[in-house]
């Protein structure tokens, strides 16, 4: 294995910083190692100097089928030869929608878009249009995009703007609560339910902590929504098609009114979706509720969606992902213990969270996560990258359909060397 960081990556980084703010095109990447990749295949990445990495970041989640899945790339290549964007409908979008809804199993209709951020905004607009209310409830530690009305930092359990230039008053229409606390939500809804259009949540808090819902929590939220005429929105940009073909509705048996999807739905292609019950979505179709976009349902994106949906139905990867993720979680803890490193691993095998510090008890909300040594883990993630394991500094590890025995052994061997370096 060649020395890291690479000389060539440093040269590319110097050029990029002259051309682009921070040298990156998404602020999520600002604190990542400035390594420049030229190829990804399966569960592996190669940088410009030929160093290889076992990849558990997966492009922040979209490469659920691994990098460059042959069936998806072949479908997109064949489709794009006939055009890309028509300013009208294309035949592929109908097949993609059919397969998408068949896999989900609970939704009546779907509207395709480009990003999870966009899909969340459409969902909120639909909820407000159908309830004639403006407020929505959201939860500490959950992420719903970078626009002014959803991007927050949390201080003393209050939602604060997270960016310079963000209009603070745009947060006034949301109410922040701790997640997994049904009593707190019940009290709020009992007091202000007739003002609340929607409850917006990640059904598994994957973005921060991979925290699963407490027993009865999602069922309780569903009941409150039914009792008070509130629309329940699941933000499944991460969990959708990743934790089950039918997402959280299949995994937990609780059906939302609307749900947003992205990342795992198209084999790495940039596409997102809003799905839900026809009664709520029909206003988009009449034009009463606006949702527009030049590149929505492009030939490439719907070909990728259709190919991915076929793969998930015909050759579901979930058993293999469960096996690999479970073994990896246990293996990382064993290696860390051998170096006296207090590594904490929790969550689902398809998307689990790693942190440092605290006792071994899984935390159940964002407040528990904040007690961990997040800065220490970020430094550990940097060391893992230097030893050929590519992971997010915020602690989330994604497992793909292409992670197998060889990747497990390579990861644990490299983690052993990285942990020895920091111990």
C-alpha positions in Angstrom: 0.0 0.0 0.0 1.4 3.4 -1.0 1.9 6.2 1.5 -1.0 8.5 2.3 -1.9 11.2 1.7 -0.8 11.0 -1.9 1.3 13.6 -3.7 -1.1 13.7 -6.6 -4.1 14.3 -4.4 -2.3 17.3 -2.8 -1.7 18.7 -6.3 -5.3 18.3 -7.3 -6.4 19.9 -4.0 -4.2 22.9 -4.5 -5.8 23.4 -8.0 -9.3 22.9 -6.7 -8.9 25.4 -3.9 -8.0 28.1 -6.5 -11.2 27.3 -8.4 -13.8 26.3 -5.9 -14.7 27.6 -2.4 -13.0 25.2 0.0 -11.9 23.0 -2.9 -15.2 21.1 -2.7 -18.7 21.3 -4.2 -20.6 20.3 -1.1 -20.0 21.6 2.4 -20.5 18.1 3.7 -17.0 17.3 2.2 -15.2 20.2 3.8 -13.9 18.2 6.8 -13.2 15.0 4.8 -9.7 14.0 3.8 -9.0 15.8 0.6 -8.3 12.6 -1.4 -9.1 12.6 -5.1 -10.6 9.4 -6.4 -10.5 8.3 -10.0 -12.4 4.9 -9.8 -14.9 3.0 -7.8 -15.9 -0.6 -8.3 -18.0 -2.8 -6.0 -17.1 -1.9 -2.4 -13.7 -0.4 -3.3 -12.3 3.0 -4.2 -9.0 3.9 -5.8 -7.4 7.3 -5.6 -5.3 9.1 -8.2 -2.1 7.4 -6.9 -3.5 3.9 -6.9 -4.2 3.5 -3.2 -7.2 1.4 -2.5 -9.9 1.8 0.2 -12.7 -0.3 1.4 -15.6 2.1 1.1 -18.2 2.4 3.9 -19.2 6.0 3.0 -20.7 4.9 -0.3 -21.0 8.5 -1.6 -22.9 9.4 1.6 -25.2 6.5 1.0 -26.3 6.3 -2.7 -24.1 3.4 -3.7 -26.2 0.8 -2.0 -25.5 -1.7 -4.8 -21.8 -0.8 -4.8 -19.9 1.4 -7.2 -20.8 1.1 -10.9 -23.3 -1.8 -10.7 -23.3 -3.4 -14.1 -27.1 -3.8 -14.4 -27.7 -0.2 -13.6 -25.0 1.3 -15.7 -26.0 -0.9 -18.7 -29.6 0.2 -18.4 -28.7 3.9 -18.2 -26.2 3.5 -21.1 -28.9 1.9 -23.3 -31.6 4.5 -22.4 -29.5 7.6 -22.8 -28.7 6.8 -26.4 -32.3 7.8 -27.2 -32.1 11.2 -25.5 -31.8 12.7 -22.0 -34.5 15.3 -21.4 -37.5 15.9 -23.6 -39.5 18.6 -21.8 -42.3 16.0 -21.7 -42.9 12.5 -20.6 -40.8 9.5 -21.5 -41.8 5.9 -21.4 -39.2 5.0 -18.8 -40.7 7.0 -16.1 -43.9 5.0 -16.2 -42.1 1.7 -15.7 -39.9 3.2 -13.0 -42.9 4.5 -11.1 -44.6 1.1 -11.3 -41.6 -0.8 -10.1 -40.9 1.8 -7.3 -44.5 1.5 -6.0 -44.5 -2.3 -6.2 -41.4 -2.5 -4.1 -42.7 0.0 -1.5 -46.0 -1.8 -1.2 -47.8 0.9 0.7 -47.9 4.1 -1.4 -50.4 5.0 -4.1 -48.4 7.5 -6.2 -44.9 8.8 -6.6 -43.4 12.0 -8.0 -39.7 12.0 -9.0 -37.3 14.9 -8.4 -33.6 15.4 -8.0 -32.6 15.7 -4.3 -33.8 14.7 -0.9 -33.8 18.3 0.1 -36.3 19.0 -2.7 -38.4 16.1 -1.8 -38.8 17.2 1.8 -39.9 20.7 0.7 -42.6 19.2 -1.6 -43.8 17.0 1.2 -44.2 20.0 3.6 -46.0 21.9 0.9 -48.4 19.0 0.3 -49.0 18.7 4.0 -49.8 22.4 4.4 -52.1 22.4 1.3 -54.1 19.4 2.6 -54.5 20.7 6.2 -54.6 24.5 5.8 -52.1 24.6 8.7 -48.5 25.9 8.7 -46.6 24.4 11.6 -44.6 21.2 11.5 -42.8 19.2 14.2 -39.2 18.0 13.7 -36.7 16.4 16.0 -33.2 17.1 17.5 -30.4 15.6 15.5 -32.4 14.8 12.4 -31.4 16.3 9.0 -33.9 17.3 6.3 -31.8 19.3 3.9 -29.9 22.5 3.7 -32.7 25.1 3.0 -33.5 27.9 5.4 -36.6 26.3 6.9 -35.0 23.0 7.8 -31.3 23.5 8.4 -30.6 23.9 12.1 -28.1 23.8 14.8 -29.3 22.9 18.3 -28.5 25.0 21.4 -30.1 24.3 24.7 -32.7 22.2 22.9 -33.6 25.1 20.6 -33.4 25.3 16.9 -30.9 27.9 15.7 -29.7 28.9 12.2 -26.8 26.8 11.1 -25.4 29.0 8.4 -24.5 32.6 7.8 -27.0 34.2 5.5 -29.8 31.9 6.8 -33.1 33.7 7.5 -33.8 32.9 11.1 -37.5 33.6 10.9 -37.9 30.8 8.4 -37.5 28.4 11.4 -40.5 29.9 13.1 -42.9 27.4 11.4 -41.2 24.4 13.0 -41.3 23.1 16.5 -38.3 21.1 17.8 -38.7 18.2 20.1 -36.4 15.4 21.3 -36.9 12.2 19.2 -38.1 9.0 20.8 -40.0 10.9 23.5 -43.6 10.1 23.0 -44.7 12.0 26.1 -43.2 15.2 24.9 -44.9 14.9 21.5 -48.2 13.9 23.1 -48.1 17.0 25.3 -47.4 19.3 22.3 -50.0 17.8 20.1 -52.6 17.9 22.8 -52.0 21.6 23.2 -51.4 22.7 19.6 -52.5 19.9 17.4 -54.9 22.1 15.4 -52.0 24.3 14.2 -49.7 21.4 13.1 -49.7 20.4 9.5 -47.1 17.6 9.7 -44.8 15.6 11.9 -41.6 15.1 9.9 -39.1 12.5 11.1 -36.5 10.0 10.1 -38.1 6.7 11.2 -34.6 5.5 12.1 -32.4 8.4 13.1 -29.6 7.4 10.7 -28.0 10.7 10.0 -26.9 11.1 13.6 -26.4 8.0 15.6 -28.3 5.3 13.8 -30.9 5.3 16.6 -33.8 3.0 16.2 -37.3 3.9 17.5 -38.3 2.7 20.9 -40.9 0.0 21.0 -44.3 1.6 20.4 -42.9 5.0 19.5 -43.8 5.1 15.8 -47.2 3.5 16.5 -47.8 6.3 19.1 -46.9 9.0 16.6 -49.2 7.4 14.0 -52.0 7.4 16.5 -51.5 11.1 17.4 -51.5 12.1 13.7 -54.8 10.2 13.1 -56.4 11.7 16.2 -55.5 15.3 15.3 -55.6 15.3 11.5 -51.8 15.7 11.2 -49.9 14.3 8.2 -47.1 12.0 9.1 -44.0 12.4 6.9 -41.2 9.8 7.0 -37.9 11.2 5.7 -36.5 8.0 4.2 -33.8 9.6 2.1 -31.4 7.3 4.0 -33.6 4.4 5.2 -35.7 4.0 2.1 -34.9 0.7 0.2 -31.9 0.3 2.5 -33.4 -1.3 5.6 -36.0 -3.2 3.6 -37.6 -3.1 0.1 -40.6 -1.4 1.7 -38.5 0.9 3.9 -39.6 1.7 7.4 -43.3 0.8 6.7 -42.1 -2.8 6.0 -39.5 -2.8 8.7 -41.6 -1.4 11.6 -45.2 -1.9 10.4 -46.1 1.7 10.6 -47.4 3.4 7.4 -46.8 7.2 6.9 -49.0 9.4 4.8 -46.1 10.7 2.8 -42.4 9.7 2.6 -39.3 11.0 0.9 -36.7 8.9 -0.8 -33.2 9.2 -2.3 -29.8 7.7 -2.0 -30.4 3.9 -2.3 -33.2 4.1 -4.9 -31.1 4.4 -8.1 -27.8 2.7 -7.8 -25.9 6.0 -7.3 -27.7 8.2 -9.8 -29.0 11.6 -8.6 -32.7 11.2 -8.1 -35.2 11.5 -5.3 -38.9 10.9 -4.8 -42.0 11.8 -2.8 -44.4 9.0 -2.4 -47.7 8.7 -0.5 -51.4 8.4 -0.5 -53.3 9.6 -3.6 -55.7 11.7 -1.6 -52.8 13.9 -0.5 -50.9 14.0 -3.8 -53.7 14.6 -6.2 -53.3 18.4 -5.7 -50.0 18.3 -7.4 -51.6 16.6 -10.4 -54.3 19.3 -10.7 -51.7 22.1 -10.5 -53.1 23.5 -7.2 -49.8 22.4 -5.5 -46.7 23.3 -7.5 -43.8 20.9 -7.9 -41.6 21.6 -11.0 -38.2 20.8 -12.3 -36.5 20.6 -15.7 -34.6 17.5 -14.9 -37.3 15.6 -13.0 -37.7 12.0 -14.4 -34.9 12.4 -16.9 -34.2 9.4 -19.1 -31.1 8.6 -17.2 -32.5 8.8 -13.7 -35.7 6.7 -14.3 -33.6 4.1 -16.1 -31.4 3.9 -13.0 -34.5 3.7 -10.7 -36.1 0.9 -12.8 -32.9 -1.1 -12.9 -32.4 -0.8 -9.2 -36.0 -1.7 -8.4 -35.7 -4.8 -10.5 -32.5 -5.8 -8.8 -34.0 -5.3 -5.3 -37.0 -7.4 -6.3 -35.3 -10.2 -8.2 -32.0 -10.5 -6.2 -32.6 -8.8 -2.9 -29.3 -8.1 -1.1 -30.7 -7.7 2.4 -29.6 -11.0 3.9 -26.0 -10.5 2.8 -26.0 -6.9 4.1 -27.4 -8.0 7.4 -24.7 -10.7 7.7 -21.8 -8.5 6.7 -23.0 -5.5 8.8 -23.5 -7.7 11.9 -20.1 -9.3 11.6 -18.4 -5.9 11.0 -20.0 -4.2 14.0 -18.9 -7.1 16.3 -15.4 -7.2 14.7 -14.8 -3.5 15.1 -15.6 -3.7 18.7 -13.3 -6.7 19.2 -10.4 -5.0 17.5 -11.0 -1.8 19.5 -11.1 -3.7 22.8 -7.7 -5.3 21.9 -6.3 -1.7 21.8 -8.2 -0.4 24.9 -10.2 2.0 22.7 -13.7 2.7 23.9 -15.5 2.2 20.6 -19.3 2.3 20.7 -21.2 0.7 17.8 -25.0 0.7 17.5 -27.8 0.7 14.9 -28.8 -1.4 12.0 -26.3 -3.6 10.0 -27.1 -1.7 6.8 -26.4 1.7 8.4 -24.8 1.7 11.8 -23.0 4.3 13.9 -19.6 4.3 15.5 -18.5 6.7 18.3 -16.0 7.0 21.1 -16.5 7.4 24.9 -19.3 6.8 27.3 -20.6 3.5 28.5 -21.7 0.7 26.2 -25.4 1.4 26.6 -27.0 2.4 23.3 -28.2 6.0 23.3 -31.8 6.5 22.4 -31.8 10.2 21.3 -29.6 13.0 20.1 -28.7 14.1 23.6 -27.1 10.8 24.3 -25.0 11.1 21.2 -23.7 14.5 22.2 -22.2 12.9 25.3 -19.8 10.9 23.1 -16.3 12.0 22.0 -17.3 13.1 18.5 -14.1 15.0 17.8 -12.1 12.0 18.9 -14.0 9.8 16.5 -13.4 12.3 13.7 -9.7 12.0 14.3 -10.0 8.2 14.3 -11.9 8.3 10.9 -9.0 10.3 9.5 -6.6 7.6 10.6 -8.8 4.9 9.2 -8.7 6.7 5.8 -4.9 6.8 6.0 -5.0 3.0 6.4 -7.5 2.4 3.6 -10.9 2.4 5.2 -13.1 5.2 3.8 -15.7 6.3 6.4 -17.7 9.4 7.4 -16.3 11.5 10.2 -19.7 11.9 11.8 -19.8 8.2 12.5 -22.2 6.6 10.1 -21.1 3.4 8.3 -23.0 2.2 5.2 -22.9 -1.4 4.0 -23.6 -2.2 0.4 -24.6 -5.3 -1.5 -21.0 -5.7 -2.6 -19.4 -6.0 0.8 -18.4 -9.6 1.4 -15.9 -11.8 3.2 -12.8 -10.3 1.5 -13.9 -6.8 2.4 -14.6 -7.8 6.0 -11.2 -9.2 6.4 -9.5 -6.3 4.8 -11.5 -3.8 6.9 -10.7 -5.5 10.2 -7.0 -5.9 9.3 -6.7 -2.2 8.4 -8.8 -1.1 11.4 -6.4 -3.1 13.6 -3.5 -1.1 12.2 -5.3 2.2 12.4 -6.4 1.6 16.0 -2.8 0.6 16.9 -1.6 3.9 15.4 -4.0 6.0 17.6 -3.9 3.8 20.8 
